[in-house]
């Protein structure tokens, strides 16, 4: 029975991007808001992404801003209308913004690109907005964008990551990224994944963020806590926390967090 469980666990982890189910609430964008944003970005023909079409708007999430109901925060991944690059190879435009909730007029924004590859592929449900109370300094509230990849990745990996959180804060008319890390990760503790006779064991961690009581350069510390399990349905076996301090420009932290990991067994 133990050997069977090891085989099942290894197989499940080989399909990491599919097995890590999304339990977050949907954050849809209404058609009028998307139309306004498309016009401002020089695009057209946008419809809310549903995962069934091949339109230029690949992913979108919208949410009311907690501090002011007249504002919303949005994040979009889109391609130019003439771009016919296949899924998994696209270079998508990525927008994170705060907008007027009624008109859709852009206020503060951050623009970047998402280059898809073997480890990153975006679909309609890949973007999600985190508007927890990230009050980093007086009058400064950050918010996050979580990006979930649906790429299959390696066939028999010994570790994996997903749910990349990027925290942005306002700086004039721009939103500036100040922190980034994967919120979900797993690693091999013993044996080899996808090998039936390796006595495979793994651990996985879900990370949460909180604010510390101390400050550096005027900004609150971030406390990152890993909730570690021996399997997705298993209870938490330990919690490990670490603190990161603002260095004057950003919160320096490993995008691929390893502070919670144990040394692999021989």
VMD Tcl script that draws the C-alpha trace (Angstrom):
set ca {
  {0.00 0.00 0.00}
  {2.84 2.45 0.86}
  {4.49 1.70 -2.47}
  {1.23 2.33 -4.28}
  {0.84 5.67 -2.53}
  {4.38 6.62 -3.59}
  {3.56 5.76 -7.21}
  {0.35 7.81 -7.12}
  {2.12 10.77 -5.46}
  {4.91 10.74 -8.02}
  {2.45 10.63 -10.92}
  {0.44 13.50 -9.48}
  {3.50 15.68 -9.06}
  {4.57 14.98 -12.63}
  {1.29 16.66 -13.60}
  {1.86 19.56 -11.20}
  {0.32 22.33 -13.28}
  {-2.87 20.31 -13.75}
  {-3.16 18.90 -10.23}
  {-2.77 22.24 -8.48}
  {-6.44 23.20 -8.71}
  {-7.60 26.80 -8.48}
  {-9.87 27.49 -5.49}
  {-9.92 31.28 -5.75}
  {-13.09 33.22 -6.46}
  {-13.52 34.51 -10.05}
  {-12.73 38.18 -10.69}
  {-14.50 38.95 -13.98}
  {-14.23 42.21 -15.92}
  {-17.34 43.70 -17.47}
  {-17.43 44.23 -21.22}
  {-17.69 48.05 -21.02}
  {-14.53 48.29 -18.91}
  {-12.64 46.00 -21.26}
  {-13.78 48.02 -24.26}
  {-12.54 51.24 -22.66}
  {-9.18 49.69 -21.80}
  {-8.78 48.27 -25.31}
  {-9.35 51.71 -26.82}
  {-6.78 53.33 -24.53}
  {-4.24 50.62 -25.34}
  {-4.76 50.88 -29.10}
  {-6.49 47.50 -29.29}
  {-9.89 46.34 -30.49}
  {-12.12 43.29 -30.64}
  {-11.78 42.38 -26.97}
  {-14.25 40.06 -25.33}
  {-14.02 38.62 -21.80}
  {-11.67 35.62 -22.00}
  {-13.43 32.31 -21.38}
  {-10.78 29.78 -22.30}
  {-12.64 28.65 -25.41}
  {-11.70 31.34 -27.90}
  {-8.50 32.56 -29.46}
  {-9.15 36.29 -29.17}
  {-6.48 38.88 -28.46}
  {-7.40 39.20 -24.75}
  {-5.91 36.07 -23.19}
  {-6.53 36.68 -19.46}
  {-8.14 39.38 -17.34}
  {-9.07 40.04 -13.72}
  {-10.83 43.07 -12.21}
  {-11.67 43.98 -8.62}
  {-13.02 47.00 -6.76}
  {-10.35 48.92 -4.85}
  {-11.05 48.44 -1.10}
  {-10.09 52.01 -0.15}
  {-12.24 53.74 -2.79}
  {-15.24 52.17 -4.55}
  {-14.85 54.69 -7.40}
  {-11.65 52.88 -8.40}
  {-10.89 49.36 -9.58}
  {-7.68 47.41 -10.02}
  {-7.19 45.35 -13.17}
  {-4.65 43.04 -14.71}
  {-4.66 41.91 -18.35}
  {-2.59 39.68 -20.60}
  {-3.17 40.37 -24.28}
  {-1.62 40.07 -27.69}
  {-1.85 42.28 -30.73}
  {-4.72 41.39 -33.07}
  {-2.37 40.36 -35.89}
  {-0.30 38.07 -33.65}
  {-0.95 34.41 -34.53}
  {1.83 32.87 -32.44}
  {0.66 29.56 -30.95}
  {-0.05 29.10 -27.25}
  {3.05 28.45 -25.19}
  {5.25 30.54 -27.50}
  {3.60 33.96 -27.26}
  {5.13 37.20 -26.02}
  {2.10 38.74 -24.33}
  {1.55 42.31 -23.21}
  {0.90 42.50 -19.47}
  {-0.91 45.40 -17.79}
  {-1.45 45.98 -14.07}
  {-3.43 49.14 -13.34}
  {-5.73 51.15 -11.16}
  {-8.63 52.61 -13.15}
  {-11.74 54.73 -12.77}
  {-14.48 52.18 -12.10}
  {-17.08 53.99 -14.25}
  {-15.13 55.19 -17.27}
  {-12.28 52.70 -17.23}
  {-9.80 55.57 -17.53}
  {-6.32 54.46 -16.60}
  {-4.85 56.06 -13.48}
  {-1.72 54.31 -12.22}
  {-0.22 51.52 -14.31}
  {2.59 49.04 -14.81}
  {3.34 47.58 -18.26}
  {5.49 44.55 -18.97}
  {5.73 41.45 -21.15}
  {5.08 37.78 -20.45}
  {7.25 35.52 -22.56}
  {5.73 32.05 -22.69}
  {8.00 29.00 -22.70}
  {8.10 25.45 -21.35}
  {7.49 26.72 -17.80}
  {5.02 29.57 -18.47}
  {1.76 29.44 -20.37}
  {-1.22 31.74 -19.73}
  {-4.90 30.90 -20.06}
  {-8.16 32.68 -19.19}
  {-7.87 31.89 -15.47}
  {-4.18 32.61 -14.97}
  {-4.44 36.10 -13.41}
  {-5.82 36.94 -9.97}
  {-5.73 40.13 -7.88}
  {-4.69 40.15 -4.22}
  {-6.01 43.25 -2.41}
  {-5.09 42.27 1.15}
  {-4.17 45.08 3.54}
  {-0.61 45.66 2.37}
  {-0.25 49.06 4.08}
  {3.48 49.36 3.58}
  {3.79 52.97 4.78}
  {1.47 55.84 5.73}
  {-0.69 56.51 2.67}
  {0.93 53.66 0.69}
  {-1.14 50.55 0.05}
  {0.25 47.92 -2.28}
  {-1.65 45.15 -4.03}
  {-0.62 41.93 -5.70}
  {-1.12 40.02 -8.93}
  {-0.92 36.23 -8.80}
  {0.00 34.53 -12.06}
  {-0.72 30.83 -12.46}
  {0.96 28.95 -15.30}
  {-0.83 26.11 -17.08}
  {2.33 24.88 -18.81}
  {3.01 21.17 -18.35}
  {6.67 21.74 -17.59}
  {9.17 18.90 -17.25}
  {7.83 15.34 -17.42}
  {9.62 14.05 -14.29}
  {10.79 17.05 -12.24}
  {12.39 16.95 -8.79}
  {10.81 20.29 -7.77}
  {8.23 22.76 -9.02}
  {6.78 26.22 -8.52}
  {3.58 28.07 -9.43}
  {1.41 31.04 -8.47}
  {3.91 33.85 -8.95}
  {2.94 36.83 -6.78}
  {4.08 40.30 -7.82}
  {3.44 43.08 -5.31}
  {3.14 46.61 -6.76}
  {2.87 49.99 -5.06}
  {2.08 53.46 -6.43}
  {4.80 55.86 -7.50}
  {3.28 58.88 -9.22}
  {1.39 57.73 -12.35}
  {3.10 54.35 -12.24}
  {2.78 51.16 -10.25}
  {6.19 49.84 -9.27}
  {6.89 46.14 -8.53}
  {8.60 45.83 -5.15}
  {8.34 42.12 -4.31}
  {7.97 38.85 -6.19}
  {7.91 35.17 -5.25}
  {6.13 31.92 -6.00}
  {3.38 31.17 -3.49}
  {3.29 27.44 -4.21}
  {6.29 25.15 -4.43}
  {7.23 21.53 -3.90}
  {10.48 19.63 -3.65}
  {11.71 16.05 -3.52}
  {12.65 14.82 -0.05}
  {13.56 11.26 -1.00}
  {13.80 9.18 -4.15}
  {12.94 10.27 -7.68}
  {9.59 11.37 -9.07}
  {7.94 9.17 -11.73}
  {10.16 6.20 -10.81}
  {8.01 3.49 -9.25}
  {10.70 1.78 -7.16}
  {12.43 4.91 -5.76}
  {10.43 5.21 -2.49}
  {9.58 8.73 -3.58}
  {8.64 11.33 -0.96}
  {8.01 15.04 -1.38}
  {6.94 18.12 0.51}
  {5.04 21.15 -0.69}
  {4.48 24.61 0.71}
  {1.87 27.33 0.37}
  {3.22 30.77 1.22}
  {1.30 33.60 2.87}
  {2.37 37.22 3.39}
  {1.90 39.49 6.38}
  {3.32 42.76 7.66}
  {5.93 42.84 10.39}
  {6.05 45.27 13.30}
  {9.37 46.84 12.26}
  {10.21 49.22 9.42}
  {13.18 49.86 7.15}
  {13.56 52.97 4.98}
  {10.04 53.92 6.06}
  {8.38 50.72 4.84}
  {7.02 47.82 6.90}
  {8.80 44.48 6.90}
  {7.18 41.58 5.06}
  {6.78 38.29 6.91}
  {6.58 35.26 4.62}
  {5.21 32.06 6.15}
  {5.39 28.63 4.51}
  {2.68 26.10 5.40}
  {4.39 22.79 4.65}
  {2.58 19.54 3.86}
  {3.60 16.05 2.79}
  {0.84 16.14 0.15}
  {-1.93 18.42 -1.13}
  {-4.62 16.78 1.05}
  {-2.33 16.18 4.03}
  {-2.32 18.32 7.20}
  {0.32 20.98 7.76}
  {3.38 19.35 9.32}
  {5.26 22.56 10.08}
  {5.27 26.30 9.56}
  {8.42 28.21 8.68}
  {8.63 32.00 8.58}
  {11.20 34.48 7.35}
  {11.29 38.28 7.27}
  {12.39 40.51 4.40}
  {13.15 44.22 4.80}
  {12.75 47.03 2.28}
  {16.18 48.12 1.01}
  {15.12 51.52 -0.33}
  {14.08 50.18 -3.76}
  {12.35 46.85 -3.23}
  {12.01 43.83 -0.94}
  {14.90 41.53 -1.94}
  {13.70 37.92 -1.86}
  {14.28 34.72 -3.82}
  {11.58 34.29 -6.44}
  {12.06 30.53 -6.02}
  {11.75 30.27 -2.22}
  {13.80 27.58 -0.50}
  {13.87 28.78 3.12}
  {11.29 26.17 4.10}
  {12.96 23.17 2.49}
  {14.72 20.31 4.27}
  {17.84 18.66 2.92}
  {16.91 15.75 0.60}
  {17.42 12.27 2.06}
  {19.84 9.90 0.31}
}
mol new
graphics top color blue
foreach p $ca { graphics top sphere $p radius 0.5 }
foreach p [lrange $ca 0 end-1] q [lrange $ca 1 end] { graphics top cylinder $p $q radius 0.2 }
display resetview
